[in-house]
Amino acid sequence: MKTQAAVAYTGQPGFKYETVEIEAPRADEILVRVLGVGLCHTDLVFSSGAAPYPFPAVFGHEGSGVVEAVGANVKKVKAGDSVLITFRSCGACDRCDTGDAAYCRTMPLLNYTGRRT
């Protein structure tokens, strides 16, 4: 799917609006057409180069949209469903088990590598 994105490049302030290609979802993934997204302080720190992150990159983890496609193993949502987007979490560590998914022990690995995991 082609879409517009605000792309950050290392060493350059701000973002460049570009057309990017999004791959089809893997078996355990969904593809969301993002209708709204916020950039928070975390996104700005990473996009500025103040924290290590591979570039070019598209930031924004607080969003909403509509599911466009689902992978073969996805059972909880279907194309056409409205969804909210946030950081990924493992759902299995002690912090996730107590409802603190924002502090998931594997959050950096799942969210800050700049690639699909």
C-alpha positions in Angstrom: 0.0 0.0 0.0 1.3 3.5 -0.8 0.7 6.3 1.6 2.0 9.7 2.7 4.3 9.9 5.7 6.4 12.5 7.5 9.9 11.0 7.3 12.8 12.0 9.5 16.4 11.9 8.3 19.3 11.8 10.6 21.0 15.1 11.2 18.2 17.1 9.5 15.6 19.1 11.5 12.0 18.4 10.9 10.3 16.0 8.6 9.9 15.6 4.9 6.5 14.5 3.5 6.9 11.6 1.1 5.1 8.7 -0.5 6.2 5.5 1.1 5.4 1.8 0.4 4.0 -0.3 3.2 4.4 -4.1 2.9 1.5 -6.5 3.2 1.0 -7.7 6.8 2.7 -10.9 8.0 0.7 -13.7 9.5 0.5 -12.0 12.9 0.2 -8.4 11.8 -2.5 -6.0 10.7 -2.2 -3.1 8.2 -3.9 0.1 9.4 -4.8 3.1 7.4 -3.9 5.8 9.9 -6.5 8.6 10.1 -4.9 10.5 12.9 -1.6 10.4 14.8 0.1 12.4 17.5 3.8 13.1 18.0 4.8 13.1 21.6 8.1 13.9 23.3 9.4 10.4 22.8 9.0 10.7 19.0 10.7 14.1 19.0 13.7 12.8 21.0 14.2 9.9 18.6 13.6 12.0 15.5 16.1 14.6 16.6 18.9 12.0 16.8 19.3 12.5 20.6 18.7 8.8 21.1 20.0 6.0 18.9 17.5 5.0 16.1 18.0 3.9 12.5 17.1 6.5 9.8 15.2 7.3 7.7 12.2 6.7 10.0 8.5 7.4 10.4 7.5 8.3 13.9 4.2 8.5 15.8 2.8 5.8 18.1 -0.4 7.4 19.4 -2.9 7.0 16.6 -6.2 5.8 15.2 -7.3 4.3 12.0 -9.1 1.6 10.1 -7.8 -1.9 9.5 -7.1 -2.4 5.8 -5.8 -6.0 5.9 -5.0 -8.7 8.4 -2.5 -11.6 8.4 -3.6 -15.2 8.3 -3.2 -15.7 12.1 -5.1 -12.6 13.2 -8.4 -13.4 14.9 -9.3 -10.3 17.1 -9.8 -7.7 14.3 -10.9 -7.7 10.7 -10.7 -5.4 7.7 -12.9 -2.3 8.3 -12.6 -2.3 12.1 -11.6 1.0 13.8 -8.5 0.7 16.0 -6.3 2.7 18.3 -2.5 2.4 17.9 0.1 2.5 20.7 3.4 0.9 21.6 3.7 -2.9 21.3 4.1 -4.9 24.5 4.8 -8.6 25.1 1.7 -9.3 27.2 3.5 -11.9 29.2 6.1 -10.2 31.5 5.3 -9.2 35.2 4.6 -5.6 34.2 2.2 -6.6 31.4 0.5 -9.1 33.8 -0.2 -6.3 36.3 -1.6 -3.9 33.7 1.5 -1.8 33.2 2.1 -2.6 29.5 3.6 0.8 29.0 6.5 -0.4 31.1 6.8 -3.8 29.4 10.3 -5.4 29.9 10.7 -6.0 26.2 9.3 -2.6 25.1 12.6 -1.2 23.8 13.2 -4.3 21.7 9.7 -4.3 20.3 9.5 -0.6 19.6 12.9 1.1 19.3 14.8 -0.9 16.7 13.3 0.7 13.6 12.3 -2.6 12.1 9.6 -5.2 12.2 10.1 -7.7 15.0 
